[in-house]
């Protein structure tokens, strides 16, 4: 039986083969949900799905696409938004 602090459903169970040959259960935090487009709700690409402590050590350029509205709008919605703003 694992320690009480590890019996939580918020932790993910990983079955890992250890050098001794047996399979040990490792407990890890679950990854957060993938970010979505604020306009259409599609899953945003080019954004790593990582835990906050890993995101903090990552370069800003690796955390979102480098274009206008990168990280908040998908590329299609960004294009439509740019056209809308140019036509006003
Ligand atoms: Zn979108």
PDB file of the backbone (N, CA, C, O) and the ligand in Angstrom, with CONECT records:
HET     ZN  A 101       1
ATOM      1  N   UNK A   1       0.859  -1.203   0.000  1.00  0.00           N
ATOM      2  CA  UNK A   1       0.000   0.000   0.000  1.00  0.00           C
ATOM      3  C   UNK A   1       0.890   1.247   0.000  1.00  0.00           C
ATOM      4  O   UNK A   1       1.788   1.377   0.833  1.00  0.00           O
ATOM      5  N   UNK A   2       0.634   2.156  -0.937  1.00  0.00           N
ATOM      6  CA  UNK A   2       1.454   3.364  -0.950  1.00  0.00           C
ATOM      7  C   UNK A   2       1.151   4.288   0.231  1.00  0.00           C
ATOM      8  O   UNK A   2       0.127   4.154   0.900  1.00  0.00           O
ATOM      9  N   UNK A   3       2.052   5.211   0.463  1.00  0.00           N
ATOM     10  CA  UNK A   3       1.875   6.176   1.554  1.00  0.00           C
ATOM     11  C   UNK A   3       0.583   6.970   1.328  1.00  0.00           C
ATOM     12  O   UNK A   3       0.190   7.196   0.184  1.00  0.00           O
ATOM     13  N   UNK A   4      -0.078   7.393   2.414  1.00  0.00           N
ATOM     14  CA  UNK A   4      -1.364   8.106   2.256  1.00  0.00           C
ATOM     15  C   UNK A   4      -1.307   9.280   1.290  1.00  0.00           C
ATOM     16  O   UNK A   4      -2.262   9.518   0.550  1.00  0.00           O
ATOM     17  N   UNK A   5      -0.194  10.020   1.288  1.00  0.00           N
ATOM     18  CA  UNK A   5      -0.096  11.188   0.401  1.00  0.00           C
ATOM     19  C   UNK A   5      -0.071  10.776  -1.073  1.00  0.00           C
ATOM     20  O   UNK A   5      -0.325  11.607  -1.945  1.00  0.00           O
ATOM     21  N   UNK A   6       0.230   9.516  -1.362  1.00  0.00           N
ATOM     22  CA  UNK A   6       0.300   9.050  -2.757  1.00  0.00           C
ATOM     23  C   UNK A   6      -0.982   8.375  -3.218  1.00  0.00           C
ATOM     24  O   UNK A   6      -1.096   7.981  -4.379  1.00  0.00           O
ATOM     25  N   UNK A   7      -1.952   8.238  -2.310  1.00  0.00           N
ATOM     26  CA  UNK A   7      -3.190   7.546  -2.684  1.00  0.00           C
ATOM     27  C   UNK A   7      -4.186   8.470  -3.379  1.00  0.00           C
ATOM     28  O   UNK A   7      -5.345   8.102  -3.569  1.00  0.00           O
ATOM     29  N   UNK A   8      -3.746   9.649  -3.754  1.00  0.00           N
ATOM     30  CA  UNK A   8      -4.646  10.631  -4.360  1.00  0.00           C
ATOM     31  C   UNK A   8      -4.848  10.350  -5.846  1.00  0.00           C
ATOM     32  O   UNK A   8      -3.927   9.921  -6.541  1.00  0.00           O
ATOM     33  N   UNK A   9      -6.079  10.601  -6.327  1.00  0.00           N
ATOM     34  CA  UNK A   9      -6.378  10.448  -7.746  1.00  0.00           C
ATOM     35  C   UNK A   9      -5.753  11.560  -8.577  1.00  0.00           C
ATOM     36  O   UNK A   9      -5.670  11.455  -9.801  1.00  0.00           O
ATOM     37  N   UNK A  10      -5.313  12.623  -7.913  1.00  0.00           N
ATOM     38  CA  UNK A  10      -4.697  13.717  -8.662  1.00  0.00           C
ATOM     39  C   UNK A  10      -3.290  13.339  -9.120  1.00  0.00           C
ATOM     40  O   UNK A  10      -2.668  14.060  -9.901  1.00  0.00           O
ATOM     41  N   UNK A  11      -2.801  12.215  -8.635  1.00  0.00           N
ATOM     42  CA  UNK A  11      -1.480  11.755  -9.069  1.00  0.00           C
ATOM     43  C   UNK A  11      -1.639  10.637 -10.093  1.00  0.00           C
ATOM     44  O   UNK A  11      -2.544   9.808  -9.998  1.00  0.00           O
ATOM     45  N   UNK A  12      -0.756  10.633 -11.054  1.00  0.00           N
ATOM     46  CA  UNK A  12      -0.790   9.650 -12.122  1.00  0.00           C
ATOM     47  C   UNK A  12       0.137   8.505 -11.745  1.00  0.00           C
ATOM     48  O   UNK A  12       1.239   8.729 -11.244  1.00  0.00           O
ATOM     49  N   UNK A  13      -0.314   7.270 -11.988  1.00  0.00           N
ATOM     50  CA  UNK A  13       0.511   6.098 -11.678  1.00  0.00           C
ATOM     51  C   UNK A  13       1.328   5.736 -12.907  1.00  0.00           C
ATOM     52  O   UNK A  13       0.787   5.616 -14.007  1.00  0.00           O
ATOM     53  N   UNK A  14       2.607   5.567 -12.722  1.00  0.00           N
ATOM     54  CA  UNK A  14       3.489   5.150 -13.816  1.00  0.00           C
ATOM     55  C   UNK A  14       4.147   3.840 -13.419  1.00  0.00           C
ATOM     56  O   UNK A  14       4.799   3.759 -12.378  1.00  0.00           O
ATOM     57  N   UNK A  15       3.981   2.826 -14.237  1.00  0.00           N
ATOM     58  CA  UNK A  15       4.617   1.537 -13.963  1.00  0.00           C
ATOM     59  C   UNK A  15       5.988   1.565 -14.614  1.00  0.00           C
ATOM     60  O   UNK A  15       6.102   1.592 -15.840  1.00  0.00           O
ATOM     61  N   UNK A  16       7.021   1.557 -13.794  1.00  0.00           N
ATOM     62  CA  UNK A  16       8.381   1.667 -14.308  1.00  0.00           C
ATOM     63  C   UNK A  16       9.181   0.427 -13.954  1.00  0.00           C
ATOM     64  O   UNK A  16       9.172  -0.031 -12.811  1.00  0.00           O
ATOM     65  N   UNK A  17       9.874  -0.110 -14.950  1.00  0.00           N
ATOM     66  CA  UNK A  17      10.747  -1.253 -14.717  1.00  0.00           C
ATOM     67  C   UNK A  17      12.030  -0.726 -14.078  1.00  0.00           C
ATOM     68  O   UNK A  17      12.697   0.137 -14.650  1.00  0.00           O
ATOM     69  N   UNK A  18      12.377  -1.232 -12.909  1.00  0.00           N
ATOM     70  CA  UNK A  18      13.578  -0.747 -12.209  1.00  0.00           C
ATOM     71  C   UNK A  18      14.734  -1.694 -12.524  1.00  0.00           C
ATOM     72  O   UNK A  18      14.510  -2.830 -12.941  1.00  0.00           O
ATOM     73  N   UNK A  19      15.972  -1.229 -12.325  1.00  0.00           N
ATOM     74  CA  UNK A  19      17.125  -2.064 -12.669  1.00  0.00           C
ATOM     75  C   UNK A  19      17.112  -3.451 -12.025  1.00  0.00           C
ATOM     76  O   UNK A  19      17.679  -4.382 -12.595  1.00  0.00           O
ATOM     77  N   UNK A  20      16.500  -3.617 -10.885  1.00  0.00           N
ATOM     78  CA  UNK A  20      16.446  -4.921 -10.227  1.00  0.00           C
ATOM     79  C   UNK A  20      15.534  -5.919 -10.931  1.00  0.00           C
ATOM     80  O   UNK A  20      15.521  -7.095 -10.567  1.00  0.00           O
ATOM     81  N   UNK A  21      14.766  -5.477 -11.937  1.00  0.00           N
ATOM     82  CA  UNK A  21      13.905  -6.377 -12.681  1.00  0.00           C
ATOM     83  C   UNK A  21      12.450  -6.296 -12.303  1.00  0.00           C
ATOM     84  O   UNK A  21      11.596  -6.686 -13.099  1.00  0.00           O
ATOM     85  N   UNK A  22      12.122  -5.797 -11.103  1.00  0.00           N
ATOM     86  CA  UNK A  22      10.720  -5.698 -10.698  1.00  0.00           C
ATOM     87  C   UNK A  22      10.101  -4.423 -11.281  1.00  0.00           C
ATOM     88  O   UNK A  22      10.803  -3.524 -11.743  1.00  0.00           O
ATOM     89  N   UNK A  23       8.786  -4.373 -11.245  1.00  0.00           N
ATOM     90  CA  UNK A  23       8.080  -3.189 -11.729  1.00  0.00           C
ATOM     91  C   UNK A  23       7.642  -2.371 -10.516  1.00  0.00           C
ATOM     92  O   UNK A  23       6.918  -2.862  -9.651  1.00  0.00           O
ATOM     93  N   UNK A  24       8.089  -1.125 -10.467  1.00  0.00           N
ATOM     94  CA  UNK A  24       7.735  -0.235  -9.367  1.00  0.00           C
ATOM     95  C   UNK A  24       6.714   0.770  -9.856  1.00  0.00           C
ATOM     96  O   UNK A  24       6.710   1.134 -11.032  1.00  0.00           O
ATOM     97  N   UNK A  25       5.845   1.223  -8.958  1.00  0.00           N
ATOM     98  CA  UNK A  25       4.866   2.250  -9.315  1.00  0.00           C
ATOM     99  C   UNK A  25       5.437   3.604  -8.914  1.00  0.00           C
ATOM    100  O   UNK A  25       5.751   3.834  -7.746  1.00  0.00           O
ATOM    101  N   UNK A  26       5.567   4.487  -9.878  1.00  0.00           N
ATOM    102  CA  UNK A  26       6.007   5.848  -9.605  1.00  0.00           C
ATOM    103  C   UNK A  26       4.791   6.756  -9.696  1.00  0.00           C
ATOM    104  O   UNK A  26       3.929   6.546 -10.549  1.00  0.00           O
ATOM    105  N   UNK A  27       4.708   7.752  -8.842  1.00  0.00           N
ATOM    106  CA  UNK A  27       3.575   8.678  -8.818  1.00  0.00           C
ATOM    107  C   UNK A  27       4.029  10.025  -9.322  1.00  0.00           C
ATOM    108  O   UNK A  27       5.033  10.569  -8.864  1.00  0.00           O
ATOM    109  N   UNK A  28       3.283  10.559 -10.267  1.00  0.00           N
ATOM    110  CA  UNK A  28       3.625  11.864 -10.837  1.00  0.00           C
ATOM    111  C   UNK A  28       2.378  12.725 -10.932  1.00  0.00           C
ATOM    112  O   UNK A  28       1.261  12.213 -11.015  1.00  0.00           O
ATOM    113  N   UNK A  29       2.579  14.051 -10.918  1.00  0.00           N
ATOM    114  CA  UNK A  29       1.469  14.978 -11.084  1.00  0.00           C
ATOM    115  C   UNK A  29       0.921  14.851 -12.501  1.00  0.00           C
ATOM    116  O   UNK A  29       1.674  14.629 -13.450  1.00  0.00           O
ATOM    117  N   UNK A  30      -0.400  14.993 -12.637  1.00  0.00           N
ATOM    118  CA  UNK A  30      -1.009  14.968 -13.968  1.00  0.00           C
ATOM    119  C   UNK A  30      -0.699  16.266 -14.695  1.00  0.00           C
ATOM    120  O   UNK A  30      -0.581  17.327 -14.082  1.00  0.00           O
ATOM    121  N   UNK A  31      -0.569  16.162 -16.021  1.00  0.00           N
ATOM    122  CA  UNK A  31      -0.287  17.351 -16.813  1.00  0.00           C
ATOM    123  C   UNK A  31      -1.550  18.195 -16.961  1.00  0.00           C
ATOM    124  O   UNK A  31      -2.654  17.651 -16.998  1.00  0.00           O
ATOM    125  N   UNK A  32      -1.400  19.518 -17.045  1.00  0.00           N
ATOM    126  CA  UNK A  32      -2.586  20.355 -17.237  1.00  0.00           C
ATOM    127  C   UNK A  32      -3.186  20.157 -18.624  1.00  0.00           C
ATOM    128  O   UNK A  32      -2.540  19.617 -19.522  1.00  0.00           O
ATOM    129  N   UNK A  33      -4.432  20.603 -18.787  1.00  0.00           N
ATOM    130  CA  UNK A  33      -5.103  20.480 -20.089  1.00  0.00           C
ATOM    131  C   UNK A  33      -4.406  21.363 -21.115  1.00  0.00           C
ATOM    132  O   UNK A  33      -3.793  22.372 -20.768  1.00  0.00           O
ATOM    133  N   UNK A  34      -4.508  20.972 -22.380  1.00  0.00           N
ATOM    134  CA  UNK A  34      -3.895  21.756 -23.453  1.00  0.00           C
ATOM    135  C   UNK A  34      -4.643  23.076 -23.603  1.00  0.00           C
ATOM    136  O   UNK A  34      -5.863  23.106 -23.446  1.00  0.00           O
ATOM    137  N   UNK A  35      -3.931  24.182 -23.908  1.00  0.00           N
ATOM    138  CA  UNK A  35      -4.610  25.463 -24.088  1.00  0.00           C
ATOM    139  C   UNK A  35      -5.475  25.466 -25.350  1.00  0.00           C
ATOM    140  O   UNK A  35      -5.170  24.792 -26.334  1.00  0.00           O
ATOM    141  N   UNK A  36      -6.552  26.235 -25.296  1.00  0.00           N
ATOM    142  CA  UNK A  36      -7.495  26.302 -26.413  1.00  0.00           C
ATOM    143  C   UNK A  36      -7.577  27.718 -26.965  1.00  0.00           C
ATOM    144  O   UNK A  36      -7.262  28.690 -26.279  1.00  0.00           O
ATOM    145  N   UNK A  37      -8.007  27.813 -28.224  1.00  0.00           N
ATOM    146  CA  UNK A  37      -8.211  29.110 -28.880  1.00  0.00           C
ATOM    147  C   UNK A  37      -9.338  29.857 -28.163  1.00  0.00           C
ATOM    148  O   UNK A  37     -10.373  29.274 -27.842  1.00  0.00           O
ATOM    149  N   UNK A  38      -9.124  31.168 -27.911  1.00  0.00           N
ATOM    150  CA  UNK A  38     -10.127  31.933 -27.170  1.00  0.00           C
ATOM    151  C   UNK A  38     -11.326  32.284 -28.040  1.00  0.00           C
ATOM    152  O   UNK A  38     -12.342  32.749 -27.523  1.00  0.00           O
ATOM    153  N   UNK A  39     -11.229  32.070 -29.355  1.00  0.00           N
ATOM    154  CA  UNK A  39     -12.333  32.395 -30.256  1.00  0.00           C
ATOM    155  C   UNK A  39     -13.140  31.153 -30.624  1.00  0.00           C
ATOM    156  O   UNK A  39     -14.355  31.127 -30.428  1.00  0.00           O
ATOM    157  N   UNK A  40     -12.476  30.121 -31.157  1.00  0.00           N
ATOM    158  CA  UNK A  40     -13.215  28.951 -31.642  1.00  0.00           C
ATOM    159  C   UNK A  40     -13.105  27.748 -30.713  1.00  0.00           C
ATOM    160  O   UNK A  40     -13.883  26.804 -30.853  1.00  0.00           O
ATOM    161  N   UNK A  41     -12.167  27.751 -29.769  1.00  0.00           N
ATOM    162  CA  UNK A  41     -12.066  26.648 -28.819  1.00  0.00           C
ATOM    163  C   UNK A  41     -11.224  25.483 -29.289  1.00  0.00           C
ATOM    164  O   UNK A  41     -11.182  24.448 -28.624  1.00  0.00           O
ATOM    165  N   UNK A  42     -10.548  25.626 -30.424  1.00  0.00           N
ATOM    166  CA  UNK A  42      -9.684  24.546 -30.917  1.00  0.00           C
ATOM    167  C   UNK A  42      -8.424  24.456 -30.059  1.00  0.00           C
ATOM    168  O   UNK A  42      -7.985  25.452 -29.485  1.00  0.00           O
ATOM    169  N   UNK A  43      -7.853  23.272 -29.977  1.00  0.00           N
ATOM    170  CA  UNK A  43      -6.619  23.086 -29.203  1.00  0.00           C
ATOM    171  C   UNK A  43      -5.483  23.819 -29.917  1.00  0.00           C
ATOM    172  O   UNK A  43      -5.284  23.645 -31.119  1.00  0.00           O
ATOM    173  N   UNK A  44      -4.740  24.639 -29.169  1.00  0.00           N
ATOM    174  CA  UNK A  44      -3.654  25.412 -29.754  1.00  0.00           C
ATOM    175  C   UNK A  44      -2.433  24.537 -29.950  1.00  0.00           C
ATOM    176  O   UNK A  44      -2.040  23.778 -29.064  1.00  0.00           O
ATOM    177  N   UNK A  45      -1.841  24.657 -31.126  1.00  0.00           N
ATOM    178  CA  UNK A  45      -0.647  23.867 -31.425  1.00  0.00           C
ATOM    179  C   UNK A  45       0.590  24.708 -31.122  1.00  0.00           C
ATOM    180  O   UNK A  45       0.510  25.932 -31.027  1.00  0.00           O
ATOM    181  N   UNK A  46       1.715  24.052 -30.973  1.00  0.00           N
ATOM    182  CA  UNK A  46       2.977  24.752 -30.731  1.00  0.00           C
ATOM    183  C   UNK A  46       3.154  25.219 -29.312  1.00  0.00           C
ATOM    184  O   UNK A  46       4.053  26.009 -29.021  1.00  0.00           O
ATOM    185  N   UNK A  47       2.283  24.726 -28.397  1.00  0.00           N
ATOM    186  CA  UNK A  47       2.399  25.096 -26.988  1.00  0.00           C
ATOM    187  C   UNK A  47       2.616  23.812 -26.205  1.00  0.00           C
ATOM    188  O   UNK A  47       1.778  22.913 -26.266  1.00  0.00           O
ATOM    189  N   UNK A  48       3.725  23.699 -25.464  1.00  0.00           N
ATOM    190  CA  UNK A  48       3.955  22.463 -24.726  1.00  0.00           C
ATOM    191  C   UNK A  48       2.963  22.294 -23.583  1.00  0.00           C
ATOM    192  O   UNK A  48       2.601  23.256 -22.907  1.00  0.00           O
ATOM    193  N   UNK A  49       2.534  21.058 -23.381  1.00  0.00           N
ATOM    194  CA  UNK A  49       1.598  20.739 -22.300  1.00  0.00           C
ATOM    195  C   UNK A  49       2.434  20.251 -21.117  1.00  0.00           C
ATOM    196  O   UNK A  49       2.640  19.051 -20.933  1.00  0.00           O
ATOM    197  N   UNK A  50       2.902  21.192 -20.335  1.00  0.00           N
ATOM    198  CA  UNK A  50       3.802  20.844 -19.237  1.00  0.00           C
ATOM    199  C   UNK A  50       3.361  21.449 -17.921  1.00  0.00           C
ATOM    200  O   UNK A  50       2.527  22.354 -17.880  1.00  0.00           O
ATOM    201  N   UNK A  51       3.931  20.934 -16.852  1.00  0.00           N
ATOM    202  CA  UNK A  51       3.630  21.424 -15.513  1.00  0.00           C
ATOM    203  C   UNK A  51       4.247  22.813 -15.332  1.00  0.00           C
ATOM    204  O   UNK A  51       5.252  23.130 -15.968  1.00  0.00           O
ATOM    205  N   UNK A  52       3.648  23.648 -14.464  1.00  0.00           N
ATOM    206  CA  UNK A  52       4.138  25.021 -14.314  1.00  0.00           C
ATOM    207  C   UNK A  52       5.629  25.124 -14.006  1.00  0.00           C
ATOM    208  O   UNK A  52       6.299  26.030 -14.501  1.00  0.00           O
ATOM    209  N   UNK A  53       6.157  24.206 -13.193  1.00  0.00           N
ATOM    210  CA  UNK A  53       7.584  24.304 -12.855  1.00  0.00           C
ATOM    211  C   UNK A  53       8.476  24.045 -14.064  1.00  0.00           C
ATOM    212  O   UNK A  53       9.611  24.521 -14.109  1.00  0.00           O
ATOM    213  N   UNK A  54       7.976  23.299 -15.041  1.00  0.00           N
ATOM    214  CA  UNK A  54       8.755  23.076 -16.258  1.00  0.00           C
ATOM    215  C   UNK A  54       8.584  24.245 -17.222  1.00  0.00           C
ATOM    216  O   UNK A  54       9.516  24.619 -17.934  1.00  0.00           O
ATOM    217  N   UNK A  55       7.359  24.826 -17.234  1.00  0.00           N
ATOM    218  CA  UNK A  55       7.098  25.975 -18.104  1.00  0.00           C
ATOM    219  C   UNK A  55       7.947  27.168 -17.662  1.00  0.00           C
ATOM    220  O   UNK A  55       8.381  27.970 -18.489  1.00  0.00           O
ATOM    221  N   UNK A  56       8.179  27.277 -16.350  1.00  0.00           N
ATOM    222  CA  UNK A  56       8.929  28.417 -15.824  1.00  0.00           C
ATOM    223  C   UNK A  56      10.382  28.410 -16.319  1.00  0.00           C
ATOM    224  O   UNK A  56      10.963  29.466 -16.572  1.00  0.00           O
ATOM    225  N   UNK A  57      10.957  27.216 -16.451  1.00  0.00           N
ATOM    226  CA  UNK A  57      12.360  27.135 -16.859  1.00  0.00           C
ATOM    227  C   UNK A  57      12.516  27.132 -18.376  1.00  0.00           C
ATOM    228  O   UNK A  57      13.633  27.068 -18.890  1.00  0.00           O
ATOM    229  N   UNK A  58      11.389  27.201 -19.095  1.00  0.00           N
ATOM    230  CA  UNK A  58      11.429  27.159 -20.546  1.00  0.00           C
ATOM    231  C   UNK A  58      11.553  28.574 -21.111  1.00  0.00           C
ATOM    232  O   UNK A  58      11.078  29.535 -20.507  1.00  0.00           O
ATOM    233  N   UNK A  59      12.190  28.693 -22.267  1.00  0.00           N
ATOM    234  CA  UNK A  59      12.312  29.993 -22.919  1.00  0.00           C
ATOM    235  C   UNK A  59      10.935  30.451 -23.404  1.00  0.00           C
ATOM    236  O   UNK A  59      10.086  29.629 -23.749  1.00  0.00           O
ATOM    237  N   UNK A  60      10.721  31.771 -23.426  1.00  0.00           N
ATOM    238  CA  UNK A  60       9.426  32.319 -23.840  1.00  0.00           C
ATOM    239  C   UNK A  60       9.083  31.897 -25.271  1.00  0.00           C
ATOM    240  O   UNK A  60       7.921  31.640 -25.589  1.00  0.00           O
ATOM    241  N   UNK A  61      10.106  31.828 -26.128  1.00  0.00           N
ATOM    242  CA  UNK A  61       9.874  31.465 -27.528  1.00  0.00           C
ATOM    243  C   UNK A  61       9.447  30.008 -27.700  1.00  0.00           C
ATOM    244  O   UNK A  61       8.910  29.635 -28.743  1.00  0.00           O
ATOM    245  N   UNK A  62       9.686  29.183 -26.674  1.00  0.00           N
ATOM    246  CA  UNK A  62       9.288  27.775 -26.762  1.00  0.00           C
ATOM    247  C   UNK A  62       7.895  27.544 -26.195  1.00  0.00           C
ATOM    248  O   UNK A  62       7.352  26.444 -26.295  1.00  0.00           O
ATOM    249  N   UNK A  63       7.316  28.586 -25.601  1.00  0.00           N
ATOM    250  CA  UNK A  63       6.026  28.435 -24.920  1.00  0.00           C
ATOM    251  C   UNK A  63       4.830  28.830 -25.761  1.00  0.00           C
ATOM    252  O   UNK A  63       3.702  28.473 -25.423  1.00  0.00           O
ATOM    253  N   UNK A  64       5.044  29.562 -26.854  1.00  0.00           N
ATOM    254  CA  UNK A  64       3.934  29.931 -27.725  1.00  0.00           C
ATOM    255  C   UNK A  64       4.481  30.284 -29.091  1.00  0.00           C
ATOM    256  O   UNK A  64       5.655  30.636 -29.203  1.00  0.00           O
ATOM    257  N   UNK A  65       3.655  30.201 -30.157  1.00  0.00           N
ATOM    258  CA  UNK A  65       4.131  30.575 -31.481  1.00  0.00           C
ATOM    259  C   UNK A  65       4.414  32.077 -31.538  1.00  0.00           C
ATOM    260  O   UNK A  65       3.697  32.876 -30.936  1.00  0.00           O
ATOM    261  N   UNK A  66       5.453  32.442 -32.256  1.00  0.00           N
ATOM    262  CA  UNK A  66       5.837  33.847 -32.331  1.00  0.00           C
ATOM    263  C   UNK A  66       5.130  34.519 -33.493  1.00  0.00           C
ATOM    264  O   UNK A  66       5.709  34.687 -34.566  1.00  0.00           O
ATOM    265  N   UNK A  67       3.898  34.898 -33.285  1.00  0.00           N
ATOM    266  CA  UNK A  67       3.126  35.639 -34.272  1.00  0.00           C
ATOM    267  C   UNK A  67       2.097  36.440 -33.478  1.00  0.00           C
ATOM    268  O   UNK A  67       1.887  36.169 -32.296  1.00  0.00           O
ATOM    269  N   UNK A  68       1.442  37.437 -34.121  1.00  0.00           N
ATOM    270  CA  UNK A  68       0.426  38.183 -33.387  1.00  0.00           C
ATOM    271  C   UNK A  68      -0.648  37.231 -32.849  1.00  0.00           C
ATOM    272  O   UNK A  68      -1.077  36.316 -33.552  1.00  0.00           O
ATOM    273  N   UNK A  69      -1.070  37.442 -31.628  1.00  0.00           N
ATOM    274  CA  UNK A  69      -2.068  36.621 -30.920  1.00  0.00           C
ATOM    275  C   UNK A  69      -1.594  35.185 -30.699  1.00  0.00           C
ATOM    276  O   UNK A  69      -2.403  34.307 -30.398  1.00  0.00           O
ATOM    277  N   UNK A  70      -0.285  34.939 -30.846  1.00  0.00           N
ATOM    278  CA  UNK A  70       0.248  33.597 -30.596  1.00  0.00           C
ATOM    279  C   UNK A  70       0.014  33.202 -29.146  1.00  0.00           C
ATOM    280  O   UNK A  70       0.336  33.967 -28.237  1.00  0.00           O
ATOM    281  N   UNK A  71      -0.536  32.030 -28.924  1.00  0.00           N
ATOM    282  CA  UNK A  71      -0.807  31.567 -27.568  1.00  0.00           C
ATOM    283  C   UNK A  71      -2.202  31.888 -27.086  1.00  0.00           C
ATOM    284  O   UNK A  71      -2.598  31.413 -26.021  1.00  0.00           O
ATOM    285  N   UNK A  72      -2.973  32.683 -27.833  1.00  0.00           N
ATOM    286  CA  UNK A  72      -4.358  32.936 -27.430  1.00  0.00           C
ATOM    287  C   UNK A  72      -5.349  32.640 -28.547  1.00  0.00           C
ATOM    288  O   UNK A  72      -6.464  32.192 -28.278  1.00  0.00           O
ATOM    289  N   UNK A  73      -4.959  32.886 -29.805  1.00  0.00           N
ATOM    290  CA  UNK A  73      -5.829  32.568 -30.945  1.00  0.00           C
ATOM    291  C   UNK A  73      -5.144  31.526 -31.821  1.00  0.00           C
ATOM    292  O   UNK A  73      -3.917  31.509 -31.923  1.00  0.00           O
ATOM    293  N   UNK A  74      -5.934  30.654 -32.455  1.00  0.00           N
ATOM    294  CA  UNK A  74      -5.370  29.702 -33.409  1.00  0.00           C
ATOM    295  C   UNK A  74      -5.025  30.478 -34.682  1.00  0.00           C
ATOM    296  O   UNK A  74      -5.447  31.622 -34.846  1.00  0.00           O
ATOM    297  N   UNK A  75      -4.255  29.852 -35.584  1.00  0.00           N
ATOM    298  CA  UNK A  75      -3.760  30.592 -36.750  1.00  0.00           C
ATOM    299  C   UNK A  75      -4.896  31.068 -37.648  1.00  0.00           C
ATOM    300  O   UNK A  75      -4.826  32.157 -38.216  1.00  0.00           O
ATOM    301  N   UNK A  76      -5.962  30.238 -37.779  1.00  0.00           N
ATOM    302  CA  UNK A  76      -7.077  30.625 -38.638  1.00  0.00           C
ATOM    303  C   UNK A  76      -7.810  31.844 -38.067  1.00  0.00           C
ATOM    304  O   UNK A  76      -8.112  32.789 -38.795  1.00  0.00           O
ATOM    305  N   UNK A  77      -8.093  31.815 -36.754  1.00  0.00           N
ATOM    306  CA  UNK A  77      -8.786  32.947 -36.117  1.00  0.00           C
ATOM    307  C   UNK A  77      -7.913  34.194 -36.135  1.00  0.00           C
ATOM    308  O   UNK A  77      -8.427  35.305 -36.261  1.00  0.00           O
ATOM    309  N   UNK A  78      -6.579  34.022 -36.010  1.00  0.00           N
ATOM    310  CA  UNK A  78      -5.660  35.156 -36.055  1.00  0.00           C
ATOM    311  C   UNK A  78      -5.743  35.820 -37.419  1.00  0.00           C
ATOM    312  O   UNK A  78      -5.799  37.046 -37.514  1.00  0.00           O
ATOM    313  N   UNK A  79      -5.751  35.007 -38.487  1.00  0.00           N
ATOM    314  CA  UNK A  79      -5.824  35.534 -39.846  1.00  0.00           C
ATOM    315  C   UNK A  79      -7.128  36.313 -40.053  1.00  0.00           C
ATOM    316  O   UNK A  79      -7.120  37.412 -40.608  1.00  0.00           O
ATOM    317  N   UNK A  80      -8.249  35.734 -39.600  1.00  0.00           N
ATOM    318  CA  UNK A  80      -9.549  36.407 -39.736  1.00  0.00           C
ATOM    319  C   UNK A  80      -9.560  37.722 -38.960  1.00  0.00           C
ATOM    320  O   UNK A  80     -10.115  38.716 -39.429  1.00  0.00           O
ATOM    321  N   UNK A  81      -8.948  37.732 -37.774  1.00  0.00           N
ATOM    322  CA  UNK A  81      -8.906  38.930 -36.937  1.00  0.00           C
ATOM    323  C   UNK A  81      -8.086  40.030 -37.614  1.00  0.00           C
ATOM    324  O   UNK A  81      -8.463  41.201 -37.583  1.00  0.00           O
ATOM    325  N   UNK A  82      -6.952  39.642 -38.229  1.00  0.00           N
ATOM    326  CA  UNK A  82      -6.098  40.615 -38.903  1.00  0.00           C
ATOM    327  C   UNK A  82      -6.825  41.238 -40.098  1.00  0.00           C
ATOM    328  O   UNK A  82      -6.727  42.442 -40.334  1.00  0.00           O
ATOM    329  N   UNK A  83      -7.561  40.400 -40.854  1.00  0.00           N
ATOM    330  CA  UNK A  83      -8.311  40.901 -42.011  1.00  0.00           C
ATOM    331  C   UNK A  83      -9.408  41.858 -41.527  1.00  0.00           C
ATOM    332  O   UNK A  83      -9.640  42.905 -42.132  1.00  0.00           O
ATOM    333  N   UNK A  84     -10.079  41.485 -40.425  1.00  0.00           N
ATOM    334  CA  UNK A  84     -11.151  42.306 -39.883  1.00  0.00           C
ATOM    335  C   UNK A  84     -10.615  43.684 -39.472  1.00  0.00           C
ATOM    336  O   UNK A  84     -11.243  44.707 -39.745  1.00  0.00           O
ATOM    337  N   UNK A  85      -9.444  43.699 -38.811  1.00  0.00           N
ATOM    338  CA  UNK A  85      -8.865  44.952 -38.351  1.00  0.00           C
ATOM    339  C   UNK A  85      -8.374  45.805 -39.521  1.00  0.00           C
ATOM    340  O   UNK A  85      -8.441  47.032 -39.457  1.00  0.00           O
ATOM    341  N   UNK A  86      -7.875  45.163 -40.601  1.00  0.00           N
ATOM    342  CA  UNK A  86      -7.356  45.913 -41.751  1.00  0.00           C
ATOM    343  C   UNK A  86      -8.497  46.557 -42.521  1.00  0.00           C
ATOM    344  O   UNK A  86      -8.295  47.586 -43.167  1.00  0.00           O
ATOM    345  N   UNK A  87      -9.701  45.970 -42.468  1.00  0.00           N
ATOM    346  CA  UNK A  87     -10.823  46.470 -43.257  1.00  0.00           C
ATOM    347  C   UNK A  87     -11.624  47.562 -42.545  1.00  0.00           C
ATOM    348  O   UNK A  87     -12.493  48.188 -43.152  1.00  0.00           O
ATOM    349  N   UNK A  88     -11.341  47.786 -41.287  1.00  0.00           N
ATOM    350  CA  UNK A  88     -12.103  48.794 -40.553  1.00  0.00           C
ATOM    351  C   UNK A  88     -11.758  50.210 -40.977  1.00  0.00           C
ATOM    352  O   UNK A  88     -12.320  51.168 -40.446  1.00  0.00           O
TER     353      UNK A  88
HETATM  354 ZN    ZN A 101      -9.623  29.654 -33.312  1.00  0.00          ZN
END
